[in-house]
């Protein structure tokens, strides 16, 4: 039998980044469609798939990627950003439907949101429902899987529960805390998605999927507290707490940006329970059974503790974040660019120095003036940015495209170069990079460079306003990175 070729859109996102390697392991020929192939440069499964560049909003970029494809997975969602996201998602869905129809694709698989019928849906759930309907009406056989709250290490829903419960022994919540939810473990979502490639599909339709538990959202937080070894939380329900206010609060307390927090909250205003179980007739549950909510929480926490988080909600760049890579140096001619460049020798070999550089950020900190970094992170959160609370996916290793507090890894040449691109709110583009050089067997050199491309007068004023802190922050960072590497060498020797 000829192997099916599957195309995964959204492969740099939370679900897509986990699905692509599992499809490859299942024996399918996998092609992934991404706007920035550079983000997949060093993911473990990059060599197992074909990588195509394209944008769902640009129909001309889809033709080649959809050629000779049997199954298309549509896994692109917008959970925040501008008020025009519904229109943008509609256009993207129509472009995918047309490309699939023209290319003779045999099936579309779409992951949508679980929702009740005959009620007013939140803008994001309404948009997901609209996308699903466009694909069902495309003329291409389509299977729409509708899932509710996805529980797994790094998922936005789980991270919201985790941080709220960890940080607030007493919390105020909107009335939706008493709504019924049917959560599903990410491993079970992936089980259904992989099987959907060849499951019987007499006609295009939706299928509800969910875990074995139907519980209230408040119970989910209390169960998390129990599994995490915390005391039971006191939950005070405030009927006047609107999704907008709750989104602002979540944006301050958790790593979830307020736009994403508001979208998640709005989607929880109605019960989210499977209304039918027809999926059992076409895709049997996993052999070990569906994962309970309690077990899903336990598995997620174990992966976080072991530094084994495959993807996170922040894997995809936030809407409005800078996306252009650092221009090559010759192109700076005639452009205004500000830099802070420093070099320092280190009494440690290049490998030890690199390990310190690669572990920067997150819980490991930024090696200089912690208060200044915290203040900048909070200011970014206040104006709607991502702040410092995204942390890092793995405490020791970085990959291209990884989120790192309010930075993103733009390029990593392991052992020699780490370049970060800022995703904080700022009047210009900013980068921070380190280069490690070997001097001899037990000495190395670190080059550090901060780069800022200002936008207009505001950008220039911004750079000069923070210049007084550069001598403290960047000098201290350089000294502390090399000092940490030297201390590790002494301790190990």
Secondary structure, 3 states (H helix, E strand, C coil): CCCCEEEEECCCCCCHHHHHHHHHHCCCEEEEEECCHHHHCCCCCHHHCEEEECCCCCHHHCHHHHCCCCEEEECCCCCCCCCCHHHHHHHHHHHHHHHHHHHCCCEEEEEEECCCCCCCCCHHHHHHHHHHHHHHCCCCCEEEEEECCEECCCCHHHHHHHHHHHHCCEEEECHHHHCEECCEEHHHHHHHHHHCCCCCCCCCEEEEECCCCCEEHHHHHHHHHHHCCCCCCEEEECCCCCHHHHHHHHHHHCCCCHHHHHHHHHHCCCCECCCCCCHHHHCCCCCCCCCCHHHHHHHHHHHHHCCCCCCCHHHCCCCCCCCCCCCCHHHHCCCCCEEEEEEEEECCCHHHHHHHHHCCCHHHCCCCCHHHHHHHHHHHHHCCCCCCCCCECCCCCCCCCCEECCEEEEEEECCCEEEEEECCCCCEEEEEEEEEEEEECCEEEEEEEEEEEECHHHHHHHHHHHHHHHHHHHHHHHHHHHHHHHHHHHHHC
